[in-house]
Amino acid sequence: MATPLVVSEVAKSFTMHLRDGIKLPVVSDVSFSVAAGECVVLGGPSGIGKSSLLKMIYGNYVVDTGQILVNHQGKVVDLASADPRTIIEVRKQSLGYVSQFLRTVPRVAALDVVAEPLLARGVAASEARERAAVLLTKLNLPEALWQLPPATFSGGEQQRVNIARGFITDHTILLLDEPTASLDATNRAVVVGMIADKKKAGVALLGIFHDEEVREAAADRILDVQKFSPRKAIAA
């Protein structure tokens, strides 16, 4: 499977249990692929299903129908039908995710938060922390903060820890949900450079960027999610 990520005929709806079980359609018949070394950006207005689509690919949301095929260590895995154990293993080795918000264990130092994905892969603690330090330096997080828990940080500082944690591994697929939303111009430019480095390394990236400058700099192509929206079809 030369293409790391293939989404085929995926549909998703939410059941509104507090409203007599009404089904709210989110997306329908979503089909696209992301090649190695390519950054595809999900476009369209807010509320059209972009973040939901990322969460389906990552396995946080169950799909109604369709396939989500990823290249996992030389094998094709359909995350739409995979069991939880397989999904966890794919996340560990092949499928990374950078969300808008940092969720960490309280009182764990920022340096260890960033290093943790490498430790989970069996990398020595000293090497993992060295690589974490390189990324935190690149993202301009002051060294004085590295031994403090990120819960005490500002939103922009937390997001830089979040980005470093997501970029530290060599996942073949990386999902990006508004990674630059809380960043200043200097650090947005740093992240654009980090995305370019991932593309050069052959990583397939799928992201959401509401910042137009970042979107234009990062995207090889923009996929309009609105064309997959059943709500648009109903309105028409």
C-alpha positions in Angstrom: 0.0 0.0 0.0 2.0 3.0 -1.3 -0.6 5.5 -0.1 -0.5 5.7 3.7 -4.1 6.9 4.2 -7.2 6.1 2.2 -10.7 7.1 3.2 -13.4 5.3 1.2 -17.2 6.0 1.2 -17.3 7.0 4.9 -20.5 8.2 6.5 -21.3 9.4 10.0 -24.3 10.6 11.9 -25.0 11.4 15.5 -28.1 10.2 17.4 -29.7 12.9 19.5 -31.0 10.8 22.5 -32.5 13.8 24.2 -34.5 14.6 21.1 -36.4 11.4 20.6 -33.5 9.7 18.9 -33.3 12.1 15.9 -30.3 11.4 13.7 -28.1 14.3 12.7 -26.1 13.6 9.6 -22.5 14.8 9.7 -20.8 13.6 6.5 -21.7 11.1 3.8 -19.7 9.3 1.1 -16.4 10.7 2.0 -13.6 9.4 -0.2 -10.1 10.7 -0.6 -6.4 9.7 0.0 -3.3 11.3 1.3 0.0 10.4 -0.3 3.4 10.1 1.5 5.0 13.5 1.7 1.7 15.3 1.1 -0.2 17.7 3.3 -3.9 17.8 2.6 -6.0 20.4 4.4 -9.7 20.0 5.2 -11.5 23.1 4.1 -15.1 24.4 4.5 -17.0 26.5 7.1 -17.2 25.8 10.8 -19.6 23.0 11.8 -19.3 21.2 8.4 -17.6 18.1 9.9 -13.9 18.7 9.6 -12.9 17.9 13.2 -15.4 15.0 13.3 -13.7 13.5 10.2 -10.3 13.7 11.9 -11.7 12.0 15.0 -13.2 9.2 12.9 -9.8 8.6 11.3 -8.1 8.5 14.7 -10.7 6.1 16.0 -12.3 8.4 18.5 -15.6 8.4 16.6 -17.2 5.2 15.2 -18.2 5.5 11.5 -21.6 4.4 10.3 -20.3 3.0 7.0 -17.1 3.0 4.9 -13.5 2.2 5.3 -10.5 4.0 6.7 -7.4 2.2 5.5 -3.9 2.9 6.9 -0.5 1.5 6.1 0.6 0.0 9.5 4.0 -1.6 9.4 3.5 -2.9 5.9 0.0 -4.1 6.4 -3.3 -2.5 5.5 -5.6 -1.9 8.6 -9.2 -0.8 8.3 -9.6 1.5 11.3 -13.4 1.6 10.7 -13.7 -2.0 11.7 -10.6 -2.6 13.8 -10.8 -3.7 17.5 -9.6 -1.3 20.2 -6.3 -3.1 20.8 -5.4 -2.7 17.1 -6.4 1.0 17.1 -4.1 1.6 20.1 -1.2 -0.2 18.4 -1.7 1.8 15.1 -1.7 5.1 17.1 1.5 4.1 18.9 3.4 3.2 15.7 1.8 4.7 12.6 -0.9 7.4 13.3 -0.1 10.5 15.2 -2.5 13.3 16.2 -2.1 16.9 17.4 -5.3 18.3 18.8 -6.2 21.9 19.7 -5.8 21.1 23.4 -3.2 19.6 25.6 -4.4 16.8 27.9 -1.7 15.6 30.3 -1.3 13.9 33.7 -1.1 16.5 36.5 2.3 17.4 37.9 4.3 15.8 35.0 7.1 18.0 33.7 6.7 19.5 30.2 9.9 17.8 29.1 8.6 14.4 30.1 5.2 15.1 28.5 6.9 15.6 25.2 9.3 12.6 25.6 6.5 10.2 26.6 5.6 8.9 23.1 9.2 7.9 22.6 9.4 6.2 26.0 6.3 4.2 25.0 8.2 3.0 21.9 11.1 1.8 24.0 13.5 4.7 23.4 16.0 5.3 26.3 14.9 8.0 28.7 18.0 10.1 28.1 17.6 10.1 24.3 13.9 10.8 24.5 14.5 13.8 26.7 17.3 15.1 24.5 15.0 14.9 21.5 12.2 16.6 23.5 14.6 19.4 24.4 15.5 20.0 20.8 11.8 20.5 19.8 11.0 22.7 22.8 14.0 24.9 21.9 12.8 25.1 18.3 9.4 26.1 19.5 10.8 28.8 21.7 9.6 27.4 25.0 11.9 28.8 27.7 14.1 26.2 29.3 13.0 27.5 32.8 9.6 25.9 32.0 10.7 22.5 31.0 10.6 21.0 34.5 7.2 22.5 35.3 3.8 20.9 34.6 2.1 22.4 31.5 -1.1 23.0 33.5 0.5 26.1 34.8 1.4 27.4 31.3 -0.4 29.9 29.1 -2.5 28.6 26.2 0.2 29.3 23.7 2.9 27.6 25.8 0.7 24.6 26.3 0.1 24.3 22.6 3.8 24.4 21.9 4.2 21.5 24.3 1.4 19.7 22.5 3.0 20.3 19.1 6.4 19.0 20.3 4.7 15.9 21.7 2.9 15.2 18.4 5.9 15.9 16.2 8.5 14.0 18.2 7.8 10.5 16.7 8.2 9.2 13.2 4.6 8.3 12.6 3.9 7.8 8.9 0.5 9.6 9.1 0.0 12.8 11.2 -3.4 14.4 11.9 -3.3 18.1 12.8 -6.4 19.8 14.3 -5.7 23.5 14.5 -2.2 23.1 15.8 -1.4 26.8 15.4 -4.6 28.3 16.8 -3.0 29.7 20.0 0.4 30.6 18.6 2.0 34.0 17.7 3.4 34.7 14.2 6.9 33.6 15.1 5.9 30.2 16.3 3.3 29.7 13.6 6.2 30.0 11.1 8.2 27.4 13.1 5.3 25.0 12.9 5.0 25.6 9.1 8.7 24.7 8.9 8.2 21.5 11.0 5.3 20.5 8.6 7.7 21.0 5.7 10.3 18.8 7.4 7.7 16.0 7.9 6.7 16.2 4.3 10.4 15.8 3.2 10.5 12.7 5.5 7.6 11.2 3.6 4.9 11.6 6.2 1.3 11.9 5.1 -0.3 14.9 6.8 -4.0 15.7 7.1 -4.9 18.9 8.9 -7.3 21.7 9.7 -6.0 25.3 9.7 -8.3 28.3 10.0 -5.3 30.6 9.7 -5.3 31.4 6.0 -1.5 32.2 5.9 -0.6 28.9 7.6 -3.1 27.0 5.4 -1.7 28.3 2.2 1.9 27.7 3.3 1.3 24.1 4.5 -1.3 22.7 2.0 -0.4 20.8 -1.1 -4.2 20.7 -1.8 -7.4 21.6 0.0 -10.2 19.2 0.3 -13.6 20.9 0.5 -15.5 18.9 3.2 -18.7 20.8 2.4 -19.3 18.6 -0.7 -19.6 15.6 1.7 -22.2 17.2 3.9 -25.7 15.7 3.8 -27.0 18.9 5.5 -25.9 20.9 2.5 -27.7 18.4 0.2 -30.9 18.7 2.4 -30.7 22.5 2.4 -30.4 22.5 -1.4 
